[in-house]
Amino acid sequence: MSLWVTIPSIVAVVILAVWAIAAQGRHQRRAELLESQLTALRQEMQSLLASQAQGFASQIGQLNQTVLQQLGQMNQTVQKGVENSVQLTSKAQETWSAEVKSSREVLGKIQQQLGEVQQAGRELSSASQALQTVLGGAKTRGGLGEITLERLLADSLPAANFEIQHRFPTGEIVDAVVRFQDKLLPIDSKFPLDDYRKLAAGGEEARKGFLQAVRGHAESISKKYILPGEGTLDIALMFIASEGVYYELLMSEDAKGIALDEYCRTKGVIPVSPNTLYAHLRVILMGLHGMQIEENAKKLRESLTGLKKQFDGFGEVYERLGTHLRNAQQSYFDADQKLDRARATLEQTAEGALPEASSKPLEISAKQHS
């Protein structure tokens, strides 16, 4: 029983051994085949690696050369940029230095101008104080108006056509007169500054005082200086040295709606400011020129009348001279004929022939010689 059990076991072992040997043979052949394939693959890999290494080396060489060229170009560009930067920096420094110098000069001029402005401000303040002093009193204000009036007259008219501080036979003295041949145009300066200041400070409530002051001046000028019997025109100019005061005069009217300048004109007084007086004086100058032209034309007409008389006298003398010349010519003609007859008679006598009796005596009357 144990023997039958052992034999199958042995047979199984033998079969397993045979199968193991067969399997080992197959594994060995596979190992050899695999080794040969690995060897071939290793050779191909080595060949591929060698070719790729050569390609990589070539590409790396080209890349290195390209990089070197680009680095050289970049180096040149950087050097040029650095040089340009240095030049720009130098120019910028020069420009900055010039600008700083110019700024210093400008600042110096500004400081100088500021000093001049401050000096001018101080002078203006002094002038303002002086002007305030001048305008503070009625007498000094009147003097300022008279000086302004005199300057305007001197700048606009010939010296012979105006007079400053003209005295009338009545004893009144007007600030100025303009001469129109035998007529005078009085001009008196007025400066109602106090009433104007009250008007500016108090508004319309103070206008009544301003109206009364201007009306009083107009009435005074009309009464004192419009003197036709003394050779003046029937109008006079009231010179107001301030444009502001003159403007308020034009804008003022009384409770009845009568304008202040219209009231002045009813008195024969025309208010004028420095600007409007200059315009009036230009018109007056044109009138004076017209009067001078008219006077010159009159003198020329008188001269032409005298010349006509002289020409008429010369015509009479010339006519008498012509009469004498015609008489002399006729006398010469008659004498020439008689001389020819006398010459012929002498020739006949010299030849021994008796001359024919002349029908006229050989003589020249005194009347023919006249």
C-alpha positions as CSV (number, residue, x, y, z in Angstrom):
1,M,0.0,0.0,0.0
2,S,2.8,2.3,0.8
3,L,4.6,1.3,-2.4
4,W,1.7,2.4,-4.6
5,V,1.6,5.6,-2.8
6,T,5.4,6.2,-3.3
7,I,5.4,5.4,-7.0
8,P,2.9,8.1,-8.0
9,S,4.8,10.5,-5.9
10,I,8.0,9.6,-7.6
11,V,6.4,9.9,-11.0
12,A,5.0,13.3,-10.0
13,V,8.4,14.4,-8.8
14,V,10.0,13.2,-12.0
15,I,7.4,15.0,-14.1
16,L,8.0,18.1,-12.1
17,A,11.7,17.8,-12.5
18,V,11.4,17.3,-16.3
19,W,9.0,20.3,-16.5
20,A,11.4,22.4,-14.4
21,I,14.3,21.4,-16.7
22,A,12.3,22.3,-19.7
23,A,11.2,25.6,-18.2
24,Q,14.8,26.4,-17.3
25,G,15.9,25.8,-20.9
26,R,13.2,28.1,-22.2
27,H,14.2,30.8,-19.6
28,Q,17.8,30.5,-20.7
29,R,17.0,31.0,-24.4
30,R,14.7,33.9,-23.5
31,A,17.5,35.4,-21.4
32,E,20.0,35.1,-24.2
33,L,17.5,36.7,-26.7
34,L,16.8,39.5,-24.2
35,E,20.4,40.0,-23.7
36,S,21.1,40.3,-27.4
37,Q,18.2,42.7,-27.8
38,L,19.5,44.7,-24.8
39,T,23.0,44.8,-26.4
40,A,21.5,46.0,-29.7
41,L,19.4,48.6,-27.9
42,R,22.4,49.7,-26.0
43,Q,24.4,50.1,-29.2
44,E,21.5,52.1,-30.8
45,M,21.2,54.2,-27.7
46,Q,24.9,54.9,-27.7
47,S,24.8,55.7,-31.5
48,L,21.8,58.0,-31.0
49,L,23.4,59.7,-28.0
50,A,26.6,60.2,-29.9
51,S,24.7,61.8,-32.9
52,Q,22.6,63.9,-30.5
53,A,25.7,64.9,-28.6
54,Q,27.3,66.1,-31.8
55,G,24.1,68.0,-32.8
56,F,23.9,69.5,-29.4
57,A,27.6,70.5,-29.5
58,S,27.1,72.1,-32.9
59,Q,23.9,73.9,-31.8
60,I,25.6,75.0,-28.5
61,G,28.6,76.3,-30.6
62,Q,26.3,78.3,-32.9
63,L,24.2,79.5,-29.9
64,N,27.4,80.5,-28.1
65,Q,28.7,82.4,-31.2
66,T,25.3,84.1,-31.6
67,V,25.2,85.0,-27.9
68,L,28.7,86.3,-28.2
69,Q,27.8,88.5,-31.2
70,Q,24.7,89.8,-29.5
71,L,26.7,90.4,-26.3
72,G,29.2,92.4,-28.4
73,Q,26.5,94.4,-30.0
74,M,24.8,94.9,-26.7
75,N,28.2,96.0,-25.3
76,Q,28.6,98.5,-28.0
77,T,25.1,99.8,-27.6
78,V,25.6,100.0,-23.9
79,Q,28.9,101.9,-24.4
80,K,27.2,104.3,-26.8
81,G,24.3,104.7,-24.4
82,V,26.7,105.4,-21.6
83,E,28.6,107.9,-23.8
84,N,25.3,109.6,-24.8
85,S,24.2,109.5,-21.2
86,V,27.4,111.2,-20.2
87,Q,27.0,113.8,-22.9
88,L,23.3,114.4,-21.9
89,T,24.4,114.6,-18.3
90,S,27.0,117.1,-19.2
91,K,24.6,119.1,-21.3
92,A,22.0,118.9,-18.6
93,Q,24.5,120.1,-16.1
94,E,25.5,123.0,-18.4
95,T,21.8,123.8,-19.0
96,W,21.1,123.6,-15.3
97,S,24.0,125.9,-14.5
98,A,22.8,128.3,-17.1
99,E,19.3,128.2,-15.8
100,V,20.5,128.6,-12.2
101,K,22.6,131.6,-13.4
102,S,19.6,133.0,-15.3
103,S,17.4,132.4,-12.3
104,R,19.8,134.2,-10.1
105,E,19.9,137.2,-12.5
106,V,16.1,137.2,-12.8
107,L,15.8,137.0,-9.0
108,G,18.3,139.9,-8.8
109,K,16.3,141.9,-11.2
110,I,13.1,141.1,-9.4
111,Q,14.6,142.2,-6.1
112,Q,15.8,145.4,-7.8
113,Q,12.3,145.9,-9.3
114,L,10.8,145.2,-5.9
115,G,13.0,147.8,-4.4
116,E,12.0,150.3,-7.2
117,V,8.4,149.4,-6.6
118,Q,8.8,150.0,-2.9
119,Q,10.5,153.3,-3.6
120,A,7.8,154.2,-6.1
121,G,5.2,153.2,-3.4
122,R,6.9,155.5,-0.9
123,E,7.1,158.3,-3.5
124,L,3.4,157.7,-4.4
125,S,2.5,157.8,-0.7
126,S,4.4,161.1,-0.3
127,A,2.7,162.4,-3.5
128,S,-0.6,161.3,-2.2
129,Q,0.0,163.1,1.1
130,A,1.1,166.2,-0.8
131,L,-1.9,166.0,-3.0
132,Q,-4.1,165.6,0.0
133,T,-2.5,168.7,1.5
134,V,-3.0,170.6,-1.8
135,L,-6.6,169.5,-2.0
136,G,-7.3,170.1,1.7
137,G,-7.7,173.9,1.3
138,A,-9.9,175.9,-1.0
139,K,-7.1,178.2,-2.0
140,T,-4.7,175.5,-2.9
141,R,-7.4,173.6,-4.8
142,G,-8.1,176.8,-6.8
143,G,-4.4,177.1,-7.5
144,L,-4.3,173.5,-8.8
145,G,-7.3,174.2,-11.1
146,E,-5.7,177.4,-12.4
147,I,-2.4,175.6,-13.1
148,T,-4.2,172.8,-15.0
149,L,-6.2,175.4,-17.0
150,E,-3.0,177.3,-17.9
151,R,-1.3,174.1,-19.1
152,L,-4.3,173.2,-21.2
153,L,-4.4,176.6,-22.8
154,A,-0.7,176.7,-23.5
155,D,-0.8,173.2,-25.1
156,S,-3.8,174.0,-27.3
157,L,-3.6,177.7,-28.4
158,P,-1.0,180.2,-29.5
159,A,0.2,182.4,-26.7
160,A,-1.2,185.5,-28.4
161,N,-4.8,184.1,-28.3
162,F,-5.2,183.7,-24.5
163,E,-4.3,185.6,-21.4
164,I,-4.0,184.4,-17.8
165,Q,-5.5,186.4,-14.8
166,H,-7.2,189.0,-17.0
167,R,-8.4,192.1,-15.2
168,F,-11.7,193.8,-16.3
169,P,-12.2,197.5,-16.0
170,T,-14.7,196.6,-13.2
171,G,-11.7,195.3,-11.2
172,E,-12.8,191.6,-11.4
173,I,-10.0,189.2,-12.3
174,V,-10.9,186.0,-14.3
175,D,-8.6,183.1,-14.4
176,A,-8.2,183.2,-18.2
177,V,-9.7,184.6,-21.4
178,V,-9.4,183.5,-25.0
179,R,-9.2,186.2,-27.6
180,F,-11.4,186.3,-30.7
181,Q,-10.1,189.4,-32.5
182,D,-12.0,192.1,-30.5
183,K,-14.0,189.6,-28.4
184,L,-13.1,187.7,-25.2
185,L,-14.2,184.3,-23.9
186,P,-13.9,184.2,-20.1
187,I,-12.8,180.9,-18.4
188,D,-12.9,180.6,-14.6
189,S,-11.7,177.5,-12.6
190,K,-14.0,176.1,-9.9
191,F,-13.3,173.0,-7.7
192,P,-16.3,172.2,-5.4
193,L,-14.4,169.3,-3.8
194,D,-15.9,169.6,-0.3
195,D,-19.4,169.3,-1.5
196,Y,-18.4,166.5,-3.8
197,R,-16.8,164.6,-0.9
198,K,-20.0,165.0,1.1
199,L,-22.0,163.7,-1.9
200,A,-19.7,160.7,-2.1
201,A,-19.9,160.0,1.6
202,G,-23.6,160.8,2.3
203,G,-25.2,159.7,-1.0
204,E,-28.2,161.4,-2.5
205,E,-29.0,163.2,0.8
206,A,-26.0,165.4,0.2
207,R,-26.7,166.2,-3.4
208,K,-28.7,169.2,-2.5
209,G,-25.6,170.9,-1.1
210,F,-23.7,170.0,-4.2
211,L,-26.4,171.5,-6.4
212,Q,-26.4,174.8,-4.5
213,A,-22.6,175.1,-4.6
214,V,-22.4,174.6,-8.4
215,R,-25.4,176.9,-9.0
216,G,-23.6,179.6,-6.8
217,H,-20.5,179.3,-8.9
218,A,-22.4,179.5,-12.2
219,E,-24.3,182.6,-11.0
220,S,-21.0,184.2,-9.8
221,I,-19.3,183.6,-13.1
222,S,-22.3,185.0,-15.1
223,K,-22.4,188.1,-13.0
224,K,-18.7,188.9,-12.8
225,Y,-17.3,187.8,-16.2
226,I,-20.0,187.9,-18.8
227,L,-19.7,191.6,-19.7
228,P,-20.6,192.3,-23.4
229,G,-20.0,196.0,-22.7
230,E,-16.4,195.1,-21.9
231,G,-15.9,193.1,-25.1
232,T,-16.8,189.6,-23.8
233,L,-18.9,187.1,-25.5
234,D,-22.4,186.3,-24.0
235,I,-21.1,183.0,-22.7
236,A,-18.3,181.9,-20.3
237,L,-16.7,178.5,-19.5
238,M,-16.6,177.1,-15.9
239,F,-13.6,174.8,-15.7
240,I,-13.9,171.9,-13.3
241,A,-10.5,170.3,-12.8
242,S,-11.8,166.9,-11.8
243,E,-13.5,164.4,-14.1
244,G,-15.4,162.8,-11.2
245,V,-16.8,166.2,-10.0
246,Y,-17.8,167.0,-13.6
247,Y,-19.5,163.6,-14.0
248,E,-21.6,164.3,-10.8
249,L,-22.5,167.7,-12.2
250,L,-23.8,166.1,-15.4
251,M,-25.8,163.5,-13.4
252,S,-27.4,166.0,-11.0
253,E,-30.8,167.6,-11.3
254,D,-33.1,169.5,-9.0
255,A,-36.5,168.5,-7.6
256,K,-38.2,169.8,-10.7
257,G,-36.1,167.6,-13.0
258,I,-34.0,170.4,-14.4
259,A,-30.4,169.1,-15.1
260,L,-27.7,171.1,-13.3
261,D,-25.7,171.7,-16.5
262,E,-28.9,173.0,-18.2
263,Y,-29.3,175.5,-15.4
264,C,-25.7,176.6,-15.9
265,R,-26.4,177.2,-19.6
266,T,-29.4,179.3,-18.8
267,K,-26.9,181.6,-17.0
268,G,-24.6,181.6,-20.1
269,V,-22.1,179.4,-18.3
270,I,-20.9,176.1,-19.9
271,P,-19.3,173.6,-17.5
272,V,-16.2,171.8,-18.9
273,S,-13.8,169.2,-17.6
274,P,-10.1,168.8,-18.7
275,N,-11.1,166.4,-21.5
276,T,-14.1,168.5,-22.7
277,L,-12.2,171.8,-22.4
278,Y,-9.5,170.3,-24.6
279,A,-12.2,169.5,-27.2
280,H,-13.6,173.0,-26.9
281,L,-10.1,174.5,-27.3
282,R,-9.5,172.5,-30.5
283,V,-12.7,173.8,-31.9
284,I,-11.7,177.3,-30.9
285,L,-8.3,176.8,-32.5
286,M,-10.0,175.8,-35.7
287,G,-12.2,179.0,-35.5
288,L,-9.1,181.1,-34.9
289,H,-7.5,179.6,-38.0
290,G,-10.7,180.3,-39.9
291,M,-10.7,183.9,-38.7
292,Q,-7.0,184.2,-39.6
293,I,-7.7,182.8,-43.1
294,E,-10.6,185.3,-43.4
295,E,-8.3,188.2,-42.3
296,N,-5.6,187.0,-44.7
297,A,-8.2,186.8,-47.5
298,K,-9.3,190.3,-46.7
299,K,-5.7,191.6,-46.9
300,L,-5.2,189.7,-50.1
301,R,-8.4,191.3,-51.6
302,E,-7.2,194.7,-50.6
303,S,-3.8,194.0,-52.1
304,L,-5.5,192.8,-55.3
305,T,-7.5,196.0,-55.4
306,G,-4.3,198.1,-55.1
307,L,-2.7,196.0,-57.7
308,K,-5.7,196.5,-60.1
309,K,-5.3,200.3,-59.6
310,Q,-1.6,200.1,-60.4
311,F,-2.3,197.9,-63.4
312,D,-4.9,200.4,-64.6
313,G,-2.4,203.3,-64.2
314,F,0.2,201.2,-66.1
315,G,-2.4,200.6,-68.9
316,E,-2.8,204.4,-69.3
317,V,0.9,205.0,-69.4
318,Y,1.3,202.1,-71.9
319,E,-1.5,203.5,-74.1
320,R,0.2,206.9,-74.1
321,L,3.5,205.3,-75.0
322,G,1.8,203.5,-77.9
323,T,0.4,206.7,-79.2
324,H,3.8,208.4,-79.1
325,L,5.4,205.4,-80.8
326,R,2.8,205.5,-83.5
327,N,3.3,209.2,-84.0
328,A,7.1,208.7,-84.1
329,Q,6.7,205.9,-86.7
330,Q,4.5,208.2,-88.9
331,S,7.0,211.0,-88.6
332,Y,9.8,208.6,-89.5
333,F,7.9,207.4,-92.5
334,D,7.2,211.0,-93.8
335,A,10.9,212.0,-93.1
336,D,12.1,209.0,-95.0
337,Q,10.0,209.9,-98.1
338,K,11.2,213.5,-98.0
339,L,14.8,212.3,-97.7
340,D,14.3,210.1,-100.8
341,R,13.0,213.0,-102.7
342,A,15.9,215.2,-101.6
343,R,18.4,212.5,-102.5
344,A,16.9,212.2,-106.0
345,T,17.0,216.0,-106.5
346,L,20.7,216.1,-105.4
347,E,21.5,213.3,-107.8
348,Q,19.8,215.1,-110.7
349,T,21.6,218.4,-109.8
350,A,25.0,216.6,-109.7
351,E,24.3,215.2,-113.2
352,G,23.6,218.7,-114.6
353,A,19.9,218.3,-115.0
354,L,17.5,220.7,-113.6
355,P,15.3,219.1,-111.0
356,E,11.6,219.1,-111.4
357,A,9.6,221.5,-109.2
358,S,8.5,219.9,-106.1
359,S,4.9,220.2,-105.2
360,K,5.8,220.2,-101.4
361,P,8.4,222.2,-99.6
362,L,11.4,220.3,-98.2
363,E,10.8,220.8,-94.5
364,I,9.9,218.9,-91.4
365,S,7.3,220.5,-89.2
366,A,7.8,220.7,-85.5
367,K,4.5,219.0,-85.1
368,Q,5.8,215.9,-86.9
369,H,8.8,215.7,-84.6
370,S,6.7,215.8,-81.5
